[in-house]
Amino acid sequence: MSATTAPARERTAESAAAGEAGRSGGPGGSTDSTGSAESPAGTAKSTPRQALLRYRGLGKLLLLAVAAAVLVPIAAATWGSGMWPGSLSVDLSEPLGKVSDWIIDNRDSHPLFLYFFGHISNAVVMSVRAVYVVLLTLGWTGVTAGVTLVAWRVAGRRVAAVALLSFALSGLLGMWVPTMQTLALMVVSVLASVVVGALLGLAGGLSDRMFRLLRPVLDTMQVLPAFAYLLPVVLVFGLGVPAALLTTVVYAAPPMARLTALGLRGADPGVLEAVSSLGATGRQRLLTARLPLARRELLLGLNQTIMMALSMAVIACMIGAGGLGDRVYQALASVDVGAALAAAIPIVLLAIVMDRMTAAAGGGDRPARTNPKPGSAGGPRLLRGWRGWAGIAVVTAALALVGRLAGSTVWPSGWVVEIAPPVNDFKEWMVDHLYSGVPVVGGTADWAANFTSWVLDPLRDGLTALPWWGALLIVAALAWLIGTWRTALTAVLALAAIGVLGVWKPSMDTFSQVIAALVVTLILGVGIGILASGSERFERLLRPVLDVMQTMPQFVYLIPVVALFAVGRAPAVAAAVVYALPAVIRITTQGLRQVDPAAMESARSLGATRWQILRQVQLPLARPSMLLAVNQGVVLILAVVVIGGLVGGGALGYDVVTGLATGDLDLGLVAGVAIVCLGLTLDRVTQPTERRARKGA
């Protein structure tokens, strides 16, 4: 995600549950599809709207049955069975090869590169270098003190303690300099992402036409795997910080754009009318009403942008970003789990600190307290107002000066603790004791082999054996049942584009992995979400685990996955499940908790059991959240498809990675576009029309 995304890490779960994470509305939307919940005794009557929807559904089913009876024999007689015919495919290798050759030949001489892209590249390098120099000038004492005090000022002493611990651990693990490199890149990339996203969101929030035009662009930016657009960016800018920063902006800007547009479009009409009645101009309405009313969404967009930018830290290192991501990647190349974990821990802690700080600035998700203790939220009274910021600056400068006078601008090498050897020993123990030979349940190698032979192989064989026109008809039927003919047309055209691009077979292979991962994710995520929604203590215990799972770079947990499950499609699915699971759990938990308490109390008064309340009241009323969980699961799983290609997942993910490694624009870009089309198809099949109407489609 993302977060992610997120990647990433477009990665995204808490923002999705709060309003619109990624590409979908929040779980607190209307419940038209359920109306009034059925009572435990089954005596609740349907509303007229429910009866109308049920009648339309039966009519659609009847029309689909008639259409299938007519179209299937005709299609079978005309096209027979088999995969997408080559006569309907388009070979893009020649034009894309010419584009690649032209860029390489003219990158050092053409005015477009010298006077446009060249200036952008220089500006990026100078900005990142300036921030890095400032961080090194402050030293480890100044940076640690400054971030800790800002966290205390914004989010309270608990987050300040986490910030202090985060930077202390970065030094103790020997990762101080890489952390500063990553932080410098993060500062510039987040600022650029926020500016770009806010401008796009401003345009979409003030203009319905612009919002409709931006939606497919933002969809593509979020679903397109980072590896797919790494290649064109590298072709233009070469390896280095500019390419890394620009890919991060492309990945991290969409959440800011979406949430800015959502906040501006969701402003209270009564307030806007009151401001207009006072004679305010359009600019005054924007500055004094719309933007203040959208403050929560704007800060939520900042939160998601930070999370997704951090999720790109490892991926961007492949094109010269350096920092913590480069340390993780180097450790992965030598299969050194301990070294990878030492570099990943600062990334996770940095993400948690930034997440808590931005969430607290936006109101957070903490329950309101009638008598809050001083300093428990928003910092102590001493740090409030402009005097607080001035005090933070003075203390930071003073401690930075103390550090420089002590002759230690970076973390002292004598304070470094090596964790790689014990971590690698533990990994080897896990492999020796869990990989095979476990009594009764068997080892993880047996699980992977059985999952591949019993689930993945039948799914892949079934999808590849399915006639291409049959796949189009099934997708059209599913999309039309939950939407309109426009929904079905979009889904069919997206799936047909995969065939036209000539990657039908690998796409069906990827499709089978996505379906398998999605089913496993939903079973685990919904089950854990139900448990968390019923127990606040369990949810509090689960939250830090989910935080770590969401912020851990995808590359890091690939190593234990491969160590336990070997190489193949099963570990690729396992990695996708681990990445998508936190979002599904969080959306499910919050959706179930937002169910109307009056409906649940009514069910209890009728003698309903806890299981009946869950099945007949909570789940039906939380249907929008369940659909959002499915959608986010699809998006996040597709984001890991490419990563899975590195561990034997094959199919489209392998093509994207190979295209980047070999500089083959045709192979990598076509596979990336196919993944986008696959994501668009799944999105239209899993999201009903009512939801898009609320999103402004």
N, C-alpha and C positions, 0 to 999 in steps of 0.2 A: 502498500500500500502501500493504502495503503494503506505501518504502519503501517514499512513499509514500507508500501506499500504498500519499498515497499516500496523489496523491495521492498517495492516495495514495495517500501515498504512500505505501494503508493501504502503498502501498506496505506489506525482509522476506526477502530471499533467504538471508542467512546464518542467521537464526533458523529459517527453514523447513528448511534443510539440517541444522541442529543438533538440532532436536527437533520443533517445530511452529510454523512461521511462519504467521501468518494463521489458516487454517482447516484445516490438514492436519498429519498426523504426520510425523516425520522420516524420512529415507531409510534409516536403519539398522534398519528393522523387519524382520519375518519375510519369508522368501522362499518362502512356501507355493506360490505360483503357478509356481515354477520347480523347487523341490526341488533335486535335484543337477543341476549344469550338464551339458549334453551334451558329451561329449568331442569333440575335433577330428576324430577318426576316425569319429564318429557311432556309437560302440559302447556308450555309456552306456545302462543300462536304466532304464526308468521305475519310480518307486516306486509302491506300491499307492495312495497318495493321489493321485499324478499320474494314474494310470489311472482312478481314480474321478472326478476332476475332468474328465478328457477325456470320460468316458462321460456325465456330466451335461451337458457342453457339447453333445455330439451330440444328446442327448435334447431339450435346449432348442431347438436348431436345427430338429429334426424337428417339435416342437410349434409353433414359429413358422411353419414352412412350411404346416402344416395350418391354423393360425389365419388366415394371410394368404389362403389359398385360399378360406376361408369368409367372412371378414369384409370383404375388399376388395370383392367384388361386391355384398354387401349394402349397404355404406356408399356405394358409387358409385350404386346404384339409389335409395337413400333420400335422400342429400344432394347427389348430383352432384359437381361440382368447383367450386373457387373458394375465396375467402377466407372467414374466419369470418363466419357469418350475423349480421346485425344483430339478429335476434330473440333471440339468445343473449347479447347484450351488455347491460351495465348502464351507464346514464348517471349518473355521479357528480358532474357539474358543479353541479347544484342544491344537494345537501347540502354539498359542499365550499365552494361559494360562500357559503352561509349561515354556515358555521363561520368563514370568513374575515371576513365582514361583522361577525359578533358579536365577534370578537377586536378588530377595529379600533374598533368602537363602544364597547367596554368596557375597553380597555387602560388608560385614564387614570382610571377610576372604580370598577371592580369590586374588591371586597376581595381576590379571588384574585391580582390583579395588584399591588394596593397593598401587601399585607401578606405575600405569598409571593414572587412573581417580582420584586417591587420590592426586597425585602431581598437576594435573591440577586444582583440586578444591582448594588446598592450595594456588597455585599461583594466582588464581582469587581473593580469599579472601584478600590476602596480598596486591595485586595491588589496589583493590577498597578501602581498609582501608587506604593505604598510601595517595591516592588522597584525601580522605575525611579528613584525619588529616591535610594535607596541606591547604585545604580550611578553616578548622576551625582555623588553625593558622593565616591565613591572616585576618580572621574576616570579618564582614560584610563591614567594610570600605575598606579593601584591595581588597576583591573580587569584590565589586561594582566598585571601581576605576580601577582595572586591566581590567575587561571585557569592561568597557566603553571606556577606552583608546585604547584597541586593536580594538574595533569596529570602533572608530574614525580613527585609523591608516589604517584599511583595507577598510572600506566602507564609511567613511565620517561622518559628524556631525549628520545627520538625524538618521542613524542607531545607532550612539553612544547615542543619546537622547533616542531612544527606549530601548537600553540596560540599561541605567540608570533608566528609568521608570520601566522596567521589574523587576529588582532586588529590587527597592524601593517598588513596589507593593507586591512582595513576602514577604518582611518584614512586610509591613502594614497589610497584610492579615493573619499574624501569621504563615507563611509557610516557614520561613527562613531555619530552620534545615532540614525539608523534601526536600526543594529545593537543599540544599547542598548534601544530600544523593542521590537524583536523578542525580545531576550533576556529582558526583563521579562515579556512575555506568555508566553514559553516556560517560564520558571521556574514561574509560577503554573499554567499549563495542564498541565504535566507532573506537578506535585504533585497537582493535582486528578485527573488521569487515573490516576495510580498508586494513589491512595487508593480511587477508585471501582473500578478494575480489581482491586486486591488484595482488596477486600471481596467482590466478585462471585466472584473466583477462590477465595477462602476458603470461601464457601458451596458452590460447585461441587465443590471438592476434598474436602470432608468429607461430602457428601451425593450419592449417585447420582441421586436423584430431581431434586435441584436442578441437577445437571450436565446431565441430559437436558432440563430446562426452559430452561436458559441457552443451550444450543447453537444452537437456531434464532434466538434473540434476537441472539446475537453474530454469527451468520452474516449476519443482516439488517443489523446495524450496520456490518459491514465491506463488504458488497457494495453497499449503498445508496449511490449517488453523493453526494458532499458537497453538490453543488448542490441535490439533491432535498430535503435537510433544512435547507439554508440558509433557504429560504423560510418554513417554519413557525417557525423560531427567530427570524427577523427580524420576523415578524408579532407575536410575543409580546414580544420584548425591544427591537425597533427596531434601527436601525443603530448600531454602536459596539463597544466592547471586550467587553461581556458576551456579545453574540451570537457574536462571533468566538471567544471562549474556550470557550463551551459547545459550539459545533460542533466545535472541536478535541478536546474531551473525548469527545464521541460517537464521533469517528473514531479517537482514539488509545487509548481504554481497552480495547477488546477484546483486543489482544495480551497486555496485562498480566493480564487475567482468564483467558484461555486457558492461558497459561504458568504462572500461579500454580496453577490447578486441576491442570494436568498434573504439576507438581512435587510437589504434595501427594498426588496419587493414585499417583504412581510411587515413593513412598518405600519403602525396603527393608523388606519385611515382617519379616525377621529382627531388624532393629534395633528396630522398633516392638514386636515381641513381647518382646524383652529389656527394653525400657523398661517395658512393662506388667507384666512379671513382678516388677519392683522396686516395684510398687505405685503407679506414677505415675497421676495423674488425667488426664482427657481434656485439660484445659488444659495440664498439664505435658508430656504427650506432644506436643502441638502446638508448644509453645515450645522444648522441649529436643531434639526428634527430627525432627518433620515439617518445620518451617521451616528448621532448619539443613541438612537433607538436600536441601531444595528451593532452596538458595541460588543455584545456577547458573541454574535456570529463572527465579527471581525477578529476577536481574540481567539475564537475557536479555529478560525482559518489559520491564524498564526501558529497555533498549537500543532495543527495537522501539517503545516508546511515544514515546521522544524522536525517533526517525526519522520516525514518522508525524505527530507534532505539527509537526515542521519542514516536512514536505511540505504541511501546510495553511497555511503562512505566506503564500503568494501567494493562495490561494483565499479565505482569511479576510479579506484586505485588501479584497475586494469589498464587504464589509459593515462596513467601518470599523475593521479591525484596525490599520492604519497600519504603520509600520516598513519593513523591507526589502521586504516583499511589495507594499506600496503603491508603492514606487519602481519595482519591476518592472512592475506593472500600468500605471502612468502611462507608462512607456517603451514598453510594448506598444501602448498606445492611439495613440501617435505613431509607431509602427514604428521606434523608435530602438533598434537591436540593441546598440549600445555602452553606452547608459545601462542597459539591461536587464541586460547582462552584468556591469556594475559593481556592481549590486545583488545579482545572483545569486551572484557569487563568494563574498561573506561567508556567504551561506546555506549553500553547499556546504562551505566550510571549517569553519564552525561545526558542521555535521552530522558531518563526518569526525572532528573533535576529540571530540565527545560520543560518537560510535560507538566510537572507540578507547578512551576512558576507561572506558566501561561494559563493553566487551568484556574489557578487562584486569582490571577488578574482578571479573568473573565467571569468570575463568580464561582468557578469550580463546580464540583459535584458534592461538596460538603453540605450536610444539613444545617439549616439555620440554628443558631444558638441564642437563647434569650439573654443570657448573661455571659458572654464570652470573656475568657480570661485575657488580661493584657498580654500581648505578644503571641497569643495562640493562633491568630489569623491576621494577616496584614501587617505583622511586625509590631514591635513595642512602640509606645507613644513617642519615645525619644527619636525614632527614625522616621516619623511621619512629617509630611510637608516638605518644603524646599530645604529646610534646615537638615532634614534627614539625609537627602541626597548630597548636600554639601559635606555633612559629617562623614558619609561613606567615602566620598572622594578624598577627604583629608586623611582618614585612617588608611585607606588603600595606598595613597602616596607615601605615607609615613612608613608603613610596613615594607613597601617596595624599596624605599631608601635603606631601611635596616638590612634587608636582604642583600642589597648591592654592597653596602659597607662591610658586610660579613663575607663578601667575595663569593656568594653563591646565588647566581641568577637562575640556575636550573637545579632540579632536585639532586641533592648530594648522592653520589654513587654508592657511598657506604651505607645508605639507608634502603637500598634496593633488596627485595626479597624474591628469590627464585621459586616460582610455583610450577614451572614446567615439569621437572622430574616427578614429583608426586602425582600430578595430574596424568601424565603419560603412564605411570605405573597403574593407576586406577583404571585407565582405559584398557590397558592390557589385561587386567584382572577381569574386567567385564567381558572382553572378547573370549578369554579362556573359559569362563564359567557360564556365559549366557549364549554364546554363539551356537553351541550344539551340546547334546548330551544332558540337557536338563530333564530330570525324571518327570514322567507323566505328561507335562505340557510340551516337551520338546524344546529345542533351541530357537533363537531368532532366525537362524538360517532356514529351519523347517517352516517357520511361519511365513517367511518371504517366499519360499518355493511354493507353498500351498496357496498363498494369496495370488501368486502369479498364475498358477495352473488352474485354480478354481474360479478366479474372478477376472483378472486382467486378460488372460488369453481368450476366454469365451466372449468377453465384451468386445475385444478387438476383432476377433474373427467374425462375430455377428455383425458389427458395424461395417467392416470391409466387405462382407458377403452381401450386405443389404444393397439392392439396386440404388443407384444414385438418385433416380427419380422417386424411389420409395422414401429415401431420407428427406427429400424436399417436401413430399406430401405429408410425412409425419410431423415435420417441423411446422409446416403451414397449419396443420390441424391443431397442434398444441397451442401455437401462438394465437390462433383465431378463437379458440375456446376461452381463453382468459383475456382476450383483447378485442381488437377490431381487425378489419381486413387490412388496414394500414400496418398494424403490428405484424400480421402474418406476412405481408409483402416485404417488409423490412427484413424479417428473419430469413425468408426464402432467398432474397437477393444476397444477403450476407453469406449464407451457406453456398449459394451458387458461385459467388465470387471465388471461393476456395477452389472449386473445380476449374474455373476459368484460369486461375493462376497455375494450375497443373500440379497441385500438392494435395490431391484428394486422399490418397492412401495414408501419408503421414499425418494428415489432419484427423482422419478417423482413429488412428492410433493414439494421438494426443487426446481426442475426444473421449476415448475409453478410459484413459488415465484420469481425466478431469471428472468424469462421472463417478468412477470408483472412489477417488479422493473426496468428492463432494458428499457421497453417501456416508462414508466413514466419519467425515467431519460433522455432518448433521446429526448422526446418531450420538456421537460423543458430546458434541457441543450443546445440543438441545437437552440431553440428559443431565449434563453438569450444570447447565443454565437453570434448569428446573430446581435442582438441589440448592443452587446458590440463591435463587429467588425466594426460597422458603426459609433460609437461614442466613441472617446477617453476619453471624460469626464465621460461617463457612465462606461467605463472600469476602469478608475482610482477610481471611487467611489465603484465599485464592488470588486476591488482587495483585500482590507483588509477584506471584508466579506468572500471572498473565502479562504483567508489565515486562518482565524479563523475556518472556516468549515473544512478545511483540517487538521489542527493541533489539533483540539478539540478531546480528547479521545472518542472513541465510547461509552464507558460506560456512559459518562456524558450526552450526549443528549438522551440516552435511557430513562432517568427519565422524562423529559418533554414530550417525545413521548408517553410513557405509560400513563402519567397523562392526556394527551389530547385524546388518542385513546384507552385507556384501554389495556388489554392484549390479544394477539392473533396474527394471521398472518399479519393483516393490519399494526400494529405498527412495525413489523419486516421489512416489505417492506418499510415503511416510513423511518426507520433508514438506510436502504440500499441506498435509494434514496438520503438522505442527505449526506451520506458518498461519494457516487460516483459522485454526481452532479458537484462539483468544477472541477474535472478532465475533464469531458465532456465539460463544458463551456470553459475552458482555451484552450483545444485542438481545439475546433471549432473556437474560436476567432482567434487564431494564424493561423490556417489553412486558414481561409478566408482572413486574412490580407496578407498572403504570395502569393496570386494569382497574376499572372503576370499583372502589371499595364497596359501594352500595350494591353492585351486582353480586359480589362475593358474599356480603352479609345476607342478602336475600336468599342465596343458595344455602347458606348455613342454617337459616331459620326454617328452611324446608327439610332439614335433616340430612343434607347431602354430606357424603364423606369427603375426605380430602382428595381422593382420587377422582370423584365425580366433579368436584369443583374445578380441578385442574383440567379434566377432559371436556367438560360441558360449558365451562364459563371462561376460565383464564385463557386456554389455548385458542378458542374461537375469537375472543375479543382481542387477543394479541396477534391476530393473523397478519396485520401489516408488519409487525416486528419479525415474525417468522419469515415472511417473504423477503424482508430486508436482509435477514441472516443468510438466506439462500443466495441472494444477489451478491452480498459481500464475500461469501464463501467462494463463489464462482470467480469473482475478480481477483481475490488473493491467491487462489489455487492457480489460475492462469499466470499470475505474476511469478510463480515458482516453476512453471513448466520449463522455462529456459534453464534455470538453475538445475532442474532435474536432468536436463540433457548432459550435464557434466558428470553425472553418476550413473549413466547407463539408461536414462529414460528414453533416449532416442527420439525419433519422430521430429516434430517441428522444433523442439528445444535444441536438439543436436544440430539441426540445420542453422539455426541462428548463431549458436556458439561457433560452429565451423566457419560460417561466413565472416564473423568478426576476426577469428584467428587468421584466416587466409586472405582477408581483404576482399572477399567475394561479395560485392554489393548485391548481385542478383540473388544468390542463395540466402543470405542473411535477411535482406529486406523483404523478399517475397514470403519467407517463413514468418517474419514478424507481422506482416499484413494479414497473413492467414490466421495467426493467433488473434489479431484484433477482430477479424470477421467471425471467428469462432466465439469470442467473447460477446460480440453483438448479438449473435444468434441465441446464445444462452441467456443473455439479458432479456431479450424480447420474449423468450419462452417462460421465464420465471417471474416477470413483473407484469401485473395486470394493468388494464387501462386506467382504472380509478387512480392508481398510484401516479401514473404519468400526468394525469390531469392536475394533481396536486403539485407536481414538479414544474408545471408550466409548459409541458410539451404540446 
